[in-house]
Amino acid sequence: MSTREPRWLTLARHLLLLFFVAISVYPVLNVLSISLRPQNRLRSTDLAIIPADWTWSNYIQLFTTQPFLTWMGNSLLVSLAVTLLGVSLATIGGYSLSRYRFAGRKGFLLSVLVTQMFPATMLMLPLYLMIARLNLINSFFGLLIFYTATALPFCLWQMKGFYDTIPTALEEAARIDGCSRWSAFRNVTLPLAVPGIVITALFSFMTAWSEYLVAAQVLQDAELFTLPLGLKSFQATMSTQWGLYAAAALLVSIPAVLIFMFLCPYLVSGLTAGSVKE
Amino acid sequence: MASIDFVQLNKSYPNGFHAVRDLSLSIQDGEFVVLVGPSGCGKSTTLRMLAGLEEATGGEIQIAGRRVNELEPGERDLAMVFQNYALYPHMTVRDNLSFGLRMRRTPREEINRRVSEAAELLGLNELLERKPRQLSGGQRQRVAVGRAIVRQPQAFLFDEPLSNLDAKLRAHTRAELAQLHQRFRTTTVYVTHDQVEAMTLGERIVVMHQGQLQQADSPLEVYARPANRFVAGFIGSPAMNFLEGAINQAEFVATSIRYAFGLPPAKLPEQKKVTLGFRPEHLSLESSYPTIGQGRVTLVENIGSEMFVHFDLAGHALIGKFTTERRLKPGEVINLHLSPKHWHLFAADSSGTRLLSGQDIP
């Protein structure tokens, strides 16, 4: 910026930003505070984030008396499987949608997009019936199919868009250099599509990691619960164990935060890809 | 190295666009052939069919006498330099150069030897460990050429390789490409829309228009004896002057313009409606040549070594090319003459076929 703005404007700008930061950070700090309080003290007039008599007891209880680790294992298993399946399908499917011109291509792309326009709650009943008739109640396989199906439309479009930004001349050069179509894809296009693949993977993972509605239909056995279901189970009809709930909620968000931090550099190049035409 | 033959080659698209029509052309082993024409004339499509990147919808492509229509691009043993270079962005210069050889499972020592030879030849030694994005446009172009050279293919294909370079670098690289060809004598097919590249590089130039071959000849022959009005207008800068008129007795007549051929009418073409064409350098102030009328100077473009003078001749716009010794000013009216050896007559129909040239008359 060549022209310097007046000091009061800078100050006002920062005050406004701080205000919004406070709004977004306060609930998280509140949850942290609740998780550190002994017993089940949800409503406290104490404003201290870390209470004077803070304790790890909620966290310890999570790992000892509650099946938290099992749930986390379940969630990781399902989310990683969805990511693997979703990325594999989107990487290949997006490529063919970007590179080949075949009958029904436009219609297919459009119909894939249309599936994204129905809210999940609207689909609950038909979904439950389908799951029941397919005998997929209480099975991770059922979850895997439904999560992949929900994440795939976005992933396909994302990968197709990313391939569109990679010049076809690169593959043509590779084919003249002696590659088959497949090895040109493997050796040239795929390595260049890594940022797009990372975003797609992240999206698939997050879709599965935080999903509640479908999981609530499919899984009924507490042994098979994923984290969102497990969390909800603390919210019993008679009394909610707020301390456990808060501690678990924080722990659940840690992997997501870590992944975002780790993948940040890819995210930036991935999200801006295609914005500038070469 | 090998000869290349196109036999009745055709390419049409499902939407009905006929990109290449009945193209037949034989390219000798070791020859440097330039395909030239305006954009959309089918020259790039022809090159891409030869490379195997597009399928021919009719006819045959032969390399060293063998039909290759059904072969994959990699099986045709050709190397291509693309307009945007198409260097692999995630590989170093060294890996870019060796990629084709690695794909063909060439022994490692052989790869290293060829890569260092090419790097030496093109002055890429310092750049071998860099990525393409760290190179200038000219350097990328060299890597693209190097990638073709290390392969030692049957033929080199160039698709407008100089169009992304600035004017000075383009002239320099053009000369280098000509030298490379003199050194390796590899069969080369070069596509360009730039007639200067075509004239200077090609041993033979193939002029295409609307998917059809117009003329395939040596550059000087194409310049001196263009097959038709399209070729005459396309090759040469500034473009050839054209006057549409008719033959009356032994004269060319267009509105108030008259030009006496000085020939018995029997030697002139039978057609009455014709187009008279002549190049700017053959428009003359020399009074010993037959006159074509009085022209008024409308614009003078002096480029130092010579000047282009625009005339208005009875409502027709003409351009002449003169040495800078003679001072001409806008508004001046002078007698214009045309050398009797340097005119062409073209048919006035859509083919525009050349009927007769002054130089053909003994």
Chai-1 contact restraints between the chains, C-beta under 6 A:
chainA,res_idxA,chainB,res_idxB,connection_type,confidence,min_distance_angstrom,max_distance_angstrom,comment,restraint_id
A,A169,B,F82,contact,1.0,0.0,6.0,A-B,restraint_1
A,A169,B,N84,contact,1.0,0.0,6.0,A-B,restraint_2
A,A169,B,A86,contact,1.0,0.0,6.0,A-B,restraint_3
A,L170,B,A86,contact,1.0,0.0,6.0,A-B,restraint_4
A,E172,B,L53,contact,1.0,0.0,6.0,A-B,restraint_5
A,A173,B,A86,contact,1.0,0.0,6.0,A-B,restraint_6
A,R175,B,P73,contact,1.0,0.0,6.0,A-B,restraint_7
A,R175,B,G74,contact,1.0,0.0,6.0,A-B,restraint_8
A,I176,B,A51,contact,1.0,0.0,6.0,A-B,restraint_9
A,I176,B,P73,contact,1.0,0.0,6.0,A-B,restraint_10
A,I176,B,M80,contact,1.0,0.0,6.0,A-B,restraint_11
A,D177,B,F99,contact,1.0,0.0,6.0,A-B,restraint_12
A,D177,B,G100,contact,1.0,0.0,6.0,A-B,restraint_13
A,D177,B,M103,contact,1.0,0.0,6.0,A-B,restraint_14
A,G178,B,G74,contact,1.0,0.0,6.0,A-B,restraint_15
A,G178,B,G100,contact,1.0,0.0,6.0,A-B,restraint_16
A,G178,B,M103,contact,1.0,0.0,6.0,A-B,restraint_17
A,G178,B,R104,contact,1.0,0.0,6.0,A-B,restraint_18
A,C179,B,M103,contact,1.0,0.0,6.0,A-B,restraint_19
A,V188,B,Y88,contact,1.0,0.0,6.0,A-B,restraint_20
A,P191,B,H90,contact,1.0,0.0,6.0,A-B,restraint_21
A,L192,B,H90,contact,1.0,0.0,6.0,A-B,restraint_22
